[in-house]
Amino acid sequence: MKKELVLASNNKHKLAEVQQILKGHHILSLADVSFFGEILEDENTFEGNSLKKARIVAEYCGKDTIADDSGLCIVDLNNEPGVFSARYSKEGTDDANINKVLEKLAGKTSEAKFVSVISLVKKNGKEISFRGECSGRILTEKRGSNGFGYDPIFFVEEYKKTFAELSSEEKNNISHRKAALTKLVDYLATEE
């Protein structure tokens, strides 16, 4: 059965990705439910930030809400940038964040993983979270023009390409967000 879910995110790229992966369900944006507030992501885990966002939006609109908190964990940087991935650099832009990673790695590659935690907060108050991961390696320079965030430096061995060199369909088949959303879809199917 098709579910209506609000996605607690203003990130247009994330919204498009989630809508594509969850195409069997009706995904509403924050604008669709007239939520224009800012939510401070001040938790120290992906799970904490994801649940916080979903709770606030679900309480505001009275609808089942999902939220994603995701980020890049780089082995040689002690799992930085982690929960600070979107605001890792002073500027907080994709290019500035990538440049900071490349500067800190100082010409080395490093094992890394993307992590996504999708939290569902239902209008009845029930809460559940789903974690997905995708392993890869950080390159020493950007490659590709698709995607967003750290995609141009995140190399996936299976495809011998960065996330930014993959088509959106290829990325959505293997991404951390896909892994977490697949667990969500499986859970939603048990509720029907």
N, C-alpha and C positions, 0 to 999 in steps of 0.2 A: 504494500500500500504506500502511495506517495505521501511523504511527510512534508509539512511546512516548517522550516527552521530559519531562524534569524542568525546571520553570521555577524558576530560582534567584532567587526574590523572595518576600518576606513581604507585599507590597502586594496586598491583596484586590482592589482595583479593577483593578490591572494583570493579576492572574491571571484575573479574569473577562473582561477585554478580550482577552487572549491566547487563552483557551479559546474565545471566540466567533469570533475571526478564524481560528483553527486548528481549527475544529470537525471537520475530517476526520482529526485526530490525537488521541491520548490524552495529555493534558497533566497531569502529576503536580505537586502542590504540594510545598513543602519539608516540610510536615507529613506528606505521604504517604510520604516517604523518611526520616522521623524526623531531619531536620536542623533543629536549633534554635539553632545558633550565629549569631553576628553576623559579618558580613563588612565590614571597614572599606573604604569607598570612598575611597581616597587617591590614585588615579591622576589625572593632569591632563587626560585625554581621555575622551570617552564610550567609545571603543574599549577603552582601558585598563581602565576600571572594569568594563565588560561582560565582557571576557575573564577578568579576575580572579575575578569572581563565578562564572562558568561553570566555570572550572578547579577552584576549591575544591570546589564541589558535585559535579562529575563525579568528582573523585578520592575524595570521601567515599562516594558511593553506587554508583559503578561503572556509571552509566547515561549515555546521551547526554543532555546538559544544555544548555539555552538560558538566556541571561541578557540582560536589557535594561538599558541605561543610557540615560536620556533626560533632556532638559531643554529649557529655553527660552533662546534667544539673542536679545537685544534690541539692535537696531542702535544706538540712541542711548545705550545703557549699555555700549558696547564689548563686546557679546555676553554681558554678564552676564544672568542668574545662571549660565548654562552648566552645567558639571558640578556646581555647587553648588546647583542649582535646589531640591532637596528640603530643603536645610539653609541656605537663603539668609539667613533671619532668625535672630536669637538663639533664638527659640522653636522654629523649624523646623516650624510649623504652616502649613497652606494659607493661612489668613487672614493670618497675620503675614507670610508670604512675599509675598503679593499686596500687602499694605499697604506693604511696603518698596519694591516696584517702583513703585507709584503715587506714593509720596513722592519717590523718586529722579527720576521723570519730571516731577514738579512740574506736573501739569496738561496735559502734552503727550501726544499719541499718538506711537507709534513703530512702524516696520516691525520685524517679528520673525519668527522661525521656531522651530518645535519640531523637535528632532532626536532620533532614536531609533537606537541601534545594538544590534542583536541579534547575540549571539555564540553559536555552536554549538561545544561541545567534545564530541567523540565519545569513547566509552569506549576506542577504539583510539588516542586522543591527537591525532587530526586536529582542527584548529581553523580556523574561518572566521567572518568577521563581515560583516554586512549593514547598510547605513546607509539610513535613510529620513528625509525632511524634509517639513514642511508649512509653507508661508508664510502669514503673516497680519499682523495689526496689533494692537498693544496699545491698548486703550481706556482712558479716564480713570476709568471706574467699572465695577463688576461688573454682569454681566447673565446671568441664567439660574441654574438650580439643579441641572443634571445634571453628570456628570463629576466631576473632582477636580483638585487642584493649581491651575494657573493658568488652567484652562478658562474661568472667568467673565470674564476680561479679554482672552482671545485671540480676535479677530474674524477670521472667514474670509469674504473677499469673495464667493466663489462662492455661499455660502448667505445672505449678509447677516446672519449670526448669529455669536455666540460659540460656542466648543466646548460651553459649558455650556447653551446654548439648543438644541443639536442633540440628536436622539435618539441612543442608543448605536449604532444601526445606521448613521445618517448619519455620525456621527463616525468609526466604524470603517471607513467606505468611503473616507475621505480623510486619515486621520491619519498622522502620521509613523511610528507603530508599525505601522500597516497596510502602509505602503510597505516597511518593513524586513522584516516578516513575509512579505509576498508574495514577496520575493526569497528568503527562507528556504524557503518552500514550493516555489518553482521549483527550487531547489537539491536539496531532498529528493526531488523527482520524478525527477531525473537519477540518483539513487542506486539506484532500484528495479530 
